Amino acid sequence: ALFGALNKETAEFENVEIIIADALKTKLPQFDKLVSNLPYQICEALMQKLIFVNFKSAVVCVPETFAKAVCVKEGKKEYSRLSFTAQAFFDAKIAGEIAKDSFCPKPRTKSVVLKLAAKTRLGFGGYLIQELLRHSDKKLKNALREAIIFASHNAGGNFGTKRAARAMLKSLNFREELLEKHIAEL
């Protein structure tokens, strides 16, 4: 019902595309900025999807609890995997509250505007962490090799090939089974 009204309101802007679809199932197009009132139940899953998209900024309406989890600083007891992942890719801040009266029907939870700005020029370590998080579904040695290559390309370095990345891992005496055992003990 809103699609027609949104199209009419944004008709004069050639750089606005309105997508009415399931954000988790739709291939997202290239974009610089994202503005959305997200379905609250998909916020975390969509954050995991956004780490694969190259964009400059996002302004989204989310539950306050989600925004606080994204923004909490390392060292606080509320710091989580979500906090770590979001902060590896984005500078995040809560821009303001949204009154419950702004919604129909009124939600039970507090809502806020969350601003995300993509991090750029991170240095080798920052790019390495980003790429490791993107490859969390791969075997550790393969994810680490790909992350070394990605970080080397983006931050400058001598490990831009698979052969060079493997040699680096070998020189560090990297043994995947020991690292996995250590992680399991944590």
Backbone torsions as a table, in degrees:
resi	resn	phi	psi	omega
1	ALA	NA	-31.2	-179.1
2	LEU	-84.0	-16.8	-174.5
3	PHE	-57.1	-47.2	179.7
4	GLY	-61.2	-44.7	179.8
5	ALA	-65.2	-41.5	178.9
6	LEU	-65.4	-41.7	177.6
7	ASN	-60.8	-42.2	179.7
8	LYS	-64.1	-43.6	-178.5
9	GLU	-66.4	-30.4	-175.5
10	THR	-107.3	8.7	-175.8
11	ALA	-56.3	-34.2	-177.3
12	GLU	-75.4	-12.3	-177.9
13	PHE	-100.5	116.6	-179.7
14	GLU	-75.5	-18.4	-175.2
15	ASN	-100.2	17.7	178.6
16	VAL	-112.0	127.9	176.0
17	GLU	-123.7	125.2	179.0
18	ILE	-98.4	125.3	-179.3
19	ILE	-118.6	119.0	175.6
20	ILE	-105.4	99.0	-175.4
21	ALA	-165.9	170.2	174.2
22	ASP	-74.7	111.8	-174.7
23	ALA	-61.2	-26.1	-179.2
24	LEU	-83.2	-20.8	-177.7
25	LYS	-105.3	-13.3	-176.3
26	THR	-92.7	137.5	172.5
27	LYS	-72.7	119.6	-178.2
28	LEU	-74.2	137.4	177.0
29	PRO	-75.5	169.0	173.4
30	GLN	-65.5	135.2	177.4
31	PHE	-152.6	157.9	176.2
32	ASP	-96.8	-37.5	-175.5
33	LYS	-133.0	143.2	178.2
34	LEU	-124.5	129.3	174.8
35	VAL	-127.4	123.8	-175.5
36	SER	-157.9	149.0	166.5
37	ASN	-100.8	96.2	-173.3
38	LEU	-73.1	145.4	167.4
39	PRO	-62.4	124.4	-170.5
40	TYR	-60.0	-31.2	-176.4
41	GLN	-74.1	-10.4	-179.8
42	ILE	-110.3	6.7	-174.7
43	CYS	-54.2	-50.0	-177.2
44	GLU	-68.2	-42.1	179.0
45	ALA	-64.0	-38.5	178.6
46	LEU	-69.1	-35.7	176.5
47	MET	-59.5	-41.0	178.1
48	GLN	-64.3	-31.5	178.4
49	LYS	-76.2	-36.4	-176.7
50	LEU	-67.8	-19.9	178.9
51	ILE	-69.6	-12.3	178.3
52	PHE	-97.2	-2.1	-176.4
53	VAL	-107.9	136.6	179.4
54	ASN	-94.6	103.1	179.0
55	PHE	-141.7	163.8	-176.6
56	LYS	-86.9	-46.8	-176.1
57	SER	-154.4	160.0	176.9
58	ALA	-141.5	143.1	173.8
59	VAL	-127.6	114.1	-173.5
60	VAL	-132.1	147.6	174.8
61	CYS	-92.4	121.8	-175.6
62	VAL	-140.9	165.8	174.1
63	PRO	-64.5	145.2	-179.6
64	GLU	-57.6	-39.4	-178.5
65	THR	-62.8	-38.7	177.9
66	PHE	-66.0	-47.7	-179.2
67	ALA	-60.2	-41.8	178.6
68	LYS	-64.3	-38.4	178.5
69	ALA	-65.1	-36.8	178.1
70	VAL	-68.0	-39.5	-171.7
71	CYS	-91.3	-13.4	-175.1
72	VAL	-60.5	140.6	-176.3
73	LYS	-83.6	150.7	177.0
74	GLU	-57.2	140.4	-179.4
75	GLY	102.0	-20.6	177.2
76	LYS	-81.6	150.7	-177.2
77	LYS	-65.9	-22.7	179.8
78	GLU	-80.5	-9.7	-179.3
79	TYR	-60.0	134.2	-173.7
80	SER	-141.2	-179.0	175.9
81	ARG	-59.9	-39.0	176.8
82	LEU	-60.1	-45.6	179.1
83	SER	-59.3	-48.6	-178.3
84	PHE	-60.1	-49.5	-177.8
85	THR	-63.1	-50.4	-178.4
86	ALA	-59.0	-43.6	-176.2
87	GLN	-76.2	-17.2	174.1
88	ALA	-70.9	-28.3	-176.0
89	PHE	-106.9	-29.0	-170.3
90	PHE	-133.0	149.2	162.7
91	ASP	-88.9	119.0	-173.7
92	ALA	-118.6	140.9	174.2
93	LYS	-152.2	148.9	176.3
94	ILE	-83.8	120.1	-174.9
95	ALA	-90.2	-18.8	179.0
96	GLY	164.2	165.5	178.0
97	GLU	-89.4	155.6	174.6
98	ILE	-118.7	125.0	-178.2
99	ALA	-62.7	142.1	178.2
100	LYS	-59.1	-29.4	178.9
101	ASP	-66.8	-13.1	180.0
102	SER	-75.3	-12.1	-176.4
103	PHE	-111.4	152.4	173.7
104	CYS	-136.9	112.1	0.1
105	PRO	-75.6	163.4	179.7
106	LYS	-67.0	133.1	178.3
107	PRO	-78.1	160.8	176.2
108	ARG	-83.0	-20.0	-176.0
109	THR	-105.3	155.1	175.6
110	LYS	-73.4	143.8	178.8
111	SER	-118.1	147.5	178.7
112	VAL	-138.1	164.5	171.8
113	VAL	-96.1	123.4	179.5
114	LEU	-109.5	126.1	177.3
115	LYS	-103.8	131.0	176.2
116	LEU	-120.7	130.3	174.6
117	ALA	-122.4	129.1	-178.4
118	ALA	-63.9	136.1	175.7
119	LYS	-77.7	140.4	178.2
120	THR	-132.5	159.3	178.6
121	ARG	50.8	62.3	-174.1
122	LEU	-84.4	-23.5	-170.1
123	GLY	91.6	167.5	-174.1
124	PHE	-56.1	-48.4	-177.6
125	GLY	-62.3	-41.1	179.1
126	GLY	-64.8	-44.8	177.7
127	TYR	-66.5	-35.8	178.5
128	LEU	-61.6	-46.7	179.7
129	ILE	-63.7	-44.1	179.3
130	GLN	-56.8	-48.3	-176.0
131	GLU	-69.9	-33.9	174.6
132	LEU	-61.8	-40.9	178.7
133	LEU	-66.3	-35.0	178.1
134	ARG	-69.6	-26.4	-176.6
135	HIS	-107.9	32.0	-176.9
136	SER	-67.1	-12.4	179.4
137	ASP	-90.2	-2.8	-178.5
138	LYS	-97.6	166.9	171.7
139	LYS	-61.0	145.0	-174.5
140	LEU	-55.7	-45.7	-177.2
141	LYS	-64.5	-37.1	178.6
142	ASN	-71.0	-40.5	178.6
143	ALA	-64.4	-42.0	179.9
144	LEU	-66.2	-41.6	177.3
145	ARG	-59.7	-48.1	-179.8
146	GLU	-64.4	-37.1	179.9
147	ALA	-67.4	-38.7	177.7
148	ILE	-63.1	-44.0	179.4
149	ILE	-62.9	-47.6	179.9
150	PHE	-60.1	-47.8	-179.1
151	ALA	-63.5	-38.9	179.8
152	SER	-64.3	-43.0	178.6
153	HIS	-64.0	-39.3	-174.1
154	ASN	-86.1	-29.6	-176.1
155	ALA	-111.7	-1.9	-177.3
156	GLY	84.5	132.3	-179.3
157	GLY	168.8	178.6	-175.3
158	ASN	-107.6	22.1	-174.8
159	PHE	-120.3	39.0	-173.4
160	GLY	-81.7	2.7	178.3
161	THR	-124.2	162.4	178.2
162	LYS	-62.1	-40.3	-179.5
163	ARG	-62.0	-45.2	-179.4
164	ALA	-66.5	-40.0	179.1
165	ALA	-66.0	-41.2	176.5
166	ARG	-62.4	-41.6	179.4
167	ALA	-63.4	-38.6	177.7
168	MET	-62.9	-46.2	179.3
169	LEU	-62.2	-39.7	179.4
170	LYS	-65.9	-40.5	-179.8
171	SER	-66.4	-25.8	177.4
172	LEU	-84.7	0.3	-176.9
173	ASN	57.4	41.6	-178.5
174	PHE	-68.0	125.0	175.7
175	ARG	-127.8	108.4	-174.3
176	GLU	-56.3	-41.3	-175.7
177	GLU	-64.8	-34.1	177.9
178	LEU	-69.5	-41.6	179.0
179	LEU	-65.4	-44.2	178.9
180	GLU	-62.8	-37.6	177.4
181	LYS	-64.3	-43.7	179.2
182	HIS	-62.5	-43.1	178.4
183	ILE	-62.7	-42.2	-179.9
184	ALA	-62.7	-33.3	-179.9
185	GLU	-72.3	-23.9	178.7
186	LEU	-70.7	NA	NA
